[in-house]
Amino acid sequence: MKLAVVGGGSTYTPELVDGFARMRAELPIEELWLVDPDPERLRLVGGMSERMFRAAGHSGRIRVTGDLVAGVSDADAVLIQLRVGGQDARRGDETWPHECGCIGQETTGPGGFAKALRTVPVVLRVADAVRRHAKPDAWIVDFTNPVGIVTRALLQEGHRAVGLCNVAIGFQRSFARMLDVAPERVQLGHVGLNHLTWERHAWVSDADGERDALPGLLSSRRDELAADVELPAHLLDLLGMLPSYYLRYYYAHDEVLREQLGAPTRADAVQDVERQLLELYADPAQDTKPEALAKRGGAFYSEAAVDLIASLRTDHGDVQVVNLRNDGTLPFLPDDHVIEVPATVGASGVAALPVEPLPDDVAGLIAHVAGYERLALDAAVHGGRDRVLRAMTAHPLVQQYDRAEKLTDLLVTANREHLAWA
């Protein structure tokens, strides 16, 4: 098969390549095309990827190109991992919201909105090339944040697409470690929107069937779990479930803001890590995934991507957590909204598993953020300051009109070069 990675010059890519090399039986790649506009990054990441394949005894070929059409032509699947504006734009997302007393974060709040506005038009152009030049049944797997909004943009335009995030697989691996079982024996009761999710169950299969291990973990490992997501242990008691780390931006907004104001940005840290990684990738003796890659983020990204793409190409019908159309799964959301839940995955596509009714506080927050996401996508597709202002006002971390106006002006000023309408 031919697989294309758009944004293949990312320092993440060797994480993917490591998974492709280790799991080639599940995903028999003959050609892996890395597509990126940066020729120097392609040279370094492509060379590293080629050495990794050879060291692992993988027979597939690594091809690099700046030509999107060449990269996706006749592809069986296309994985999109873009960062429009690079770490410089991310640094803006993480700082200018502070001027209005809001958190700065690249996927949540005003900064996440800016990322959506920059990203959606670019991803839709990539998807159009996939539609015209890839195989007719090719899947688009979106790992580009904000995944929920970007995936809905793709589905709204009729693309064969599914969104992927590594939060769920991270929880699965963490629970498996705590329970001392193989990860594949743990199935999550994961529910919400991308980067707004809760773990309600951790079903563990054994010879006697399935048992929900989460209540026991919330009791026996309560403080450890609370520390992992950086939230008060009593909040976990109140909820009876485990929020993802990203819920910290809602449950502890002011605390996070204080921390941000006194610390370097994540963009600064990532740029330092990327410089180290690119130096390692330039070393002709380096042919395995470096330990420093763990500092870049994206833990278990390769396993999640390989599992998803392999299942989409077969009829395994296994269960994975993905971003897909709601279609009644959460009855308080429109059918065409994109949610993040466990789903069966096969050659015919993805189908969400049923979700039991949610508590009012959780359902209310999901509905509020979903309303913002719909307005944000409208602004990303159609442009215009008023659309941006309305979406900004709707975000639960903003809401006040005067604050939204200031944030809108800051967003447009910081992102003008990436907004065709500005």
Buried (B, 14 or more C-beta within 10 A) or exposed (E): BBBBBBBBBBBBBBBBBBBBBBBBEBBBBEBBBBBBEBEEBBBBBBBBBBBBBEEBEBEBEBBBBBEBEEBBBEBBBBBBBBBBBEBEBBBBBBBBBBEBBBBBBBBBBBBBBBBBBBBBBBBBEBBEBBBEBBBEEBBBBBBBBBBBBBBBBBBBBEBBBBBBBBBBBBBBBBBBEBBEBEBEBBBBBBBBBBBBBBBBBBBBBEEEEEBEBBEBBBEEBBEEBBEBBBBEEEBBEEBEBBBBBBBBBBBBBEEBBEEBEEEEBBBBBBBEBBEBBBEBBEEEEBBEBBEBBEBBBBBBBBBBBBBBBBBBBBEBEBBBBBBBBBBEBBEEBEEEBBBBBBBBBBEEEBBBEEBEEBEEEBBEBBBBBBBBBBBBBBBBBEBEBEBBBBBBBBBBBBEEEEBBBBBBBBBBEBBEEBBEBB
